Amino acid sequence: MMQRLLLLVLGAVLSAGALRAAETPRAQGVEAPAERVPTDIRRLTILVRDIDRSLKLYRDVLGLNVNYDASITVSGVALPAGVPGNKTRLVLLNGNDPWIGWIGLMQYTDPPLPDPGPFPRRLGLGGHVLVVNTDDAEKRCAMARKVPGVVFTAEPRLQVYEGRNGAPPIRVMGCNFFDPDGTFIELNQILN
């Protein structure tokens, strides 16, 4: 009886997983891998000057869900720029996937990291672009413009990219800006 119940539960879990995988939107022209690769991109953690200010963008504008918010005392050198005894605040946010594609915001609170001054207004070597998709780019771009410290580099506009593997062109509405700590964000809405 217990084995049959276990098999029923396992079957339901596998069916739900298959249904979720079938419903997961994929970029046109990109095939699901025949075999899983050994690595998922789990999270990007961004060092910030002020988490509460950053949350006004990542939570309130982009609409990400806060799923973890804790003060952490560095016990080793595992944290970036960490010195044992330093205190940090770490906030983790996620979009639609419960496991991958998360954003972490980390602020060193005691002692704070030295303020590096104004960030570059251009990307250079070692720079990064955080690409996020939304279903209402124009509205969210307008909201982002109101967050203190956000610096726009491109207003909302239509961009058309070559399709992958013979797929139709990719039409994207979006804007570009630096967050208050210099992370460059490409905020997109895929139209087709």
N, C-alpha and C positions, 0 to 999 in steps of 0.2 A: 504494500500500500504506500509506504513512504517513498519507495523508488518511483512508483507511478506518479505521485504528487511532484517529486523532484523533476521528473521528465516533463510533466505538464508546465511547471514553472519555467524550466529551462527553455522549452519550446516557445512559450509566450515571450520571454526575454529576447530570444534570438529573432522571433518574428517582428517584435517591436524594433529591434536594431536594424533589421533588413528594411522595414518600412521607413524608418528614419533615414537610412542611407539612400533609399530610393527618392525620398522627398527633399534631400539636401540639394540646394541649387548648385549646379556646376557651371563653370564658364564654358560657353559654347566652344567646341573644338578641343576641349580638354577631356580626355578619357580618364575614367577611374583607373587607378593602377591595377594591373592583373594580380600583383602581389603587394602586400604592405611593405613599405620601406621601414627601416628600423627606428626612424625618428619622427616625432611630431614637434612642430614649433608650439611650445606650450604658452609662453608668456614673454613679453618685453617689459622689463622694469625700468622706469625712467626716474633718475634722481632729480628731485625738484626742490626749489627753495621754500615753497609754502604749499603743503598738500591741500589745505582748504581752498586756496585760490585755484589750484589745478583741478579740484573736483568741480568747480563751476564750469569748466570746459568738458572734462571727460564724463562726468556723471550727468550734469544738468543740461549740457548742450548735445553731446553725442548720445546720451541716453543709456550709457553703460550701467550695469547693476553692480553696486558695491556688495561683495560677498565675503570680505575679510577686512578688518581694520584693527590693527594691534600695535602696541608699543613693544619694541624688541630691544633687548640689550645684547650688543655684539659679544659673542662668547669665543669667537675665533676670527679668522681672516676670510671667512666664507662670503661675507657681504662686501659689495664693492666699496672701496675706500674705508673699509672697516678696521677699527682698532679696538681690541678687547676693552669692554667697558663703555664704549660709545652707545648712545641710545638713539634709536630710530623709530619712525612711525612708518608702517607699511600698510598700504591700502591696495587690495586687489579688486579689479573690475572685470566683468565679462559681458560679452554680447550674447548672441543666440546659442553658442555652443557651450556646454557645461564643462568642457575640459581644455579646449585649445583656443588660441587667439585671444588670450587675456592680456590686460595691461596692468602693470604694477606701478604704483607711485610710491617712491621712498624718499622720506625727508630725514636727514640727520638732525636730531633735535638737541642733543647734549653730548658734545658741543656741536653746533651747526657747522656744516662745511663752509669754507670761505666763499663769499660771493664772487663768482668769476667775472662780474661786470656784465656789460651788454653782450649779448650773443651775436654771432655773425648773422647778417641778413642774407647770406648766400650759403649754399651747401658747399662743403669742401671735402677733402679726403677724411674719412672717418665719420662723416655726417650720415644721417639716415633719414629715410622718408617713411612715415607711418601712413599707410593707405587704409582708409576705412570706408565702408559702404553704408549707405543709409537709404531710406525710402523717401526722404524729403530734403534733398540737398539744399535747395534755395532757402528754405526756412531755417535749417541748421546753420548754414553759412551766415545768415543775418544774425542769428543768436550768438554765434562765435565772435562776430565783430564787436559785440558789446562786452565781452569778457576782458577785464583789465589785463594788459600785458600781451594780448594777442596782436600779432603783426601780420596783416594780409599781404600776400604777394600776387594773388590773382583772384579777381571777382568771379562769382558764379558764371560759367559759360559752358557751352556745348563743345565737347571734344570728340573726335571720331578717330578710332584706332583700327589698324588692320586686324581682321579676324584671325584666329588661330586655325591652322590646318584646314584652310579653305572655308571656314565659317564666315558668315556675313560680318561686315564691319561692326565694331563695338562702339556704341554711342553712349557717352557718359556726360552727365551734367555734374559740375563740381567746382570747388574753389580750393585755393591753397593758402596756408598761413603757417606762421611759427606760433607754437604755444608760448606761454609766459617764460619758459625755461629754454627755448631754442629748439625744441623738437619740431621738425617740419612735418606738417600734416596735409595730406591730399584727401579731401573729403568728397566722396563720389556718390552718385546715384546712377546705376546702370539702367539705361532706358530701354534696351532691347533684350 
